[in-house]
Amino acid sequence: MNRIANVIKLLNRDKHTWMTVPAGILGSSFIVNVIIGFGSGIAIYTGGLSSIFIYMLVLGIIVLPQTFPFAISFSIRRTDYFIGTVLNAILSSALVTLILMILAAIEDATNGWGVQLHFFNLPFLTDGNLAQEFLTEFILLLTMFLLGFAIGSVFRKFRAIGLFVTSLAAMIVTTLLVVLATLNNWWEPIWNWLQEITAFELSLWLLPIALCFAILSFLLIRRSTV
Amino acid sequence: MTSSVVEVKNLTKSYGKVTAVNDVTFSLEPNKIYGLLGRNGAGKTTIMHMITAQLFATSGELKVFGEEPYENERVLSQVCFIKESLKYPDNYMVKDVLELSASLFPNWDKEYADSLVLDFQLPLKRRMKKLSRGMHSSVGIIVGLASRAPLTIFDEPYLGLDAVARAMFYDRLIEDYSEYPRTIVLSTHLIDEVSRMLEHIIVIDGGKILINEDAEELRGSAYSIAGTASAVESFIAGKKVISREPFGGLLTAGVFERLTETDRKRAESLGLQTAAISLQQLIVQLTNKKLETKGGSRP
């Protein structure tokens, strides 16, 4: 347990990457939207919140090159590194979600920051009850991180060529699925399903995908070298 | 007889067709200072990476503190490996590295680390990536010393350090080693600078072990002989000659043999001068020699 705590300590010593930068990105996006809301005078629904989800993806990608060689040079086991990093991402995702929900509550109470801005409350995404809202955003943040982490792990183990092959494979699989869906007339049922499903239900579908990313990262990190 | 700290048997590491480390066998005894010497690309760093489980061996056996090092907490917590190319997270400050080391290395001595920071005049709040090359190296040296790991490995840790700082590193290392004995491996090009500290020397060349000998033994194991070419030639006939430097009618030859009393007398009678060969000289000549013969064997 102590060893995993050390990994979390190692990551959080870098406050910029885990706190200042994401807060700065989300904050600047928010301020720009408030200014626009102030100028326009009408109700605005903005996608500025997506910046934090994109950042989690970026964070997942950069955390390995930033800390993995350092960690194993300083006698940290690969398994501990993996568990510590994923645990830190879970804690961070939970914390970010909590902050987003508090800000959403303030947004609600102040009639959209006084300018009818819908930045933290968005239709579909925050439709459910509080618990559902929390889980939806939390799972989405974590999945984005783990996707990035899996990308970083592929690069760590197989370098650029591995990333290239994986991207190519992913594209081919996607293309095949699209062709399959078109040939079998699956688009209409898919479209109907997407219209009926809530954001919370959709986020639950992400869980197995996130788990796959995590397992892939684990297996690759275990075999990674400096 | 105490058990070895590191036990390496037929260790091989290849990358495709290139064999970086080729069938290497050696062991490291506890509480000794080892010199792991060799030219660039000889395979030193690769061997040390395998000992610390940062690289995987292609074949062979490797035991550190009697166990496999891979993912082994008991082994890894006793090892500190400082290398020249060590990368720190971009936003880390000097104090981040030191405070983290305090929780990672069980024998960490904070007071000692603080005194070393003063000695090396390190700015604690400066970012690692803003440090000069020499300061960057100093951080590694401080971690290596203050961690007091039972197996401490320094891989060319002095890059960018001036002579004063290097001398300080050697002094601190010797002082602390005599107070807290441990196994230390020094890999370096500056052989003469460290030769007085080394107790055992392993020379790697082309991925193979060239020399694995006690430093004291090795120091007396070669000499140079100088004089007129004909006299030197007659003297070195049948001896293991590692170098030959003609200069006009004179010749200086390096002989990789212990200088016996009879040989010394014979040299004297021939009017030849004998001199000791420094460790650095010896290793340069030995590793050079191999290249020459390789070159000579080409069609």
HADDOCK unambig.tbl for C-alpha pairs under 7 A between the chains (distance, minus, plus):
assign (segid A and resid 6 and name CA) (segid B and resid 103 and name CA) 6.86 0.50 0.50
assign (segid A and resid 6 and name CA) (segid B and resid 104 and name CA) 6.96 0.50 0.50
assign (segid A and resid 10 and name CA) (segid B and resid 100 and name CA) 6.60 0.50 0.50
assign (segid A and resid 13 and name CA) (segid B and resid 96 and name CA) 6.54 0.50 0.50
assign (segid A and resid 14 and name CA) (segid B and resid 91 and name CA) 5.80 0.50 0.50
assign (segid A and resid 14 and name CA) (segid B and resid 92 and name CA) 6.22 0.50 0.50
assign (segid A and resid 66 and name CA) (segid B and resid 89 and name CA) 5.05 0.50 0.50
assign (segid A and resid 66 and name CA) (segid B and resid 90 and name CA) 6.88 0.50 0.50
assign (segid A and resid 67 and name CA) (segid B and resid 89 and name CA) 5.65 0.50 0.50
assign (segid A and resid 69 and name CA) (segid B and resid 87 and name CA) 6.99 0.50 0.50
assign (segid A and resid 70 and name CA) (segid B and resid 87 and name CA) 5.93 0.50 0.50
assign (segid A and resid 70 and name CA) (segid B and resid 88 and name CA) 5.67 0.50 0.50
assign (segid A and resid 72 and name CA) (segid B and resid 54 and name CA) 6.75 0.50 0.50
assign (segid A and resid 73 and name CA) (segid B and resid 81 and name CA) 6.59 0.50 0.50
assign (segid A and resid 74 and name CA) (segid B and resid 80 and name CA) 6.81 0.50 0.50
assign (segid A and resid 75 and name CA) (segid B and resid 76 and name CA) 5.14 0.50 0.50
assign (segid A and resid 75 and name CA) (segid B and resid 77 and name CA) 6.13 0.50 0.50
assign (segid A and resid 75 and name CA) (segid B and resid 79 and name CA) 6.84 0.50 0.50
assign (segid A and resid 75 and name CA) (segid B and resid 80 and name CA) 6.88 0.50 0.50
assign (segid A and resid 77 and name CA) (segid B and resid 71 and name CA) 5.12 0.50 0.50
assign (segid A and resid 77 and name CA) (segid B and resid 73 and name CA) 6.90 0.50 0.50
assign (segid A and resid 78 and name CA) (segid B and resid 71 and name CA) 6.58 0.50 0.50
assign (segid A and resid 225 and name CA) (segid B and resid 54 and name CA) 5.29 0.50 0.50
assign (segid A and resid 225 and name CA) (segid B and resid 55 and name CA) 5.22 0.50 0.50
assign (segid A and resid 226 and name CA) (segid B and resid 54 and name CA) 5.76 0.50 0.50
assign (segid A and resid 226 and name CA) (segid B and resid 55 and name CA) 6.74 0.50 0.50
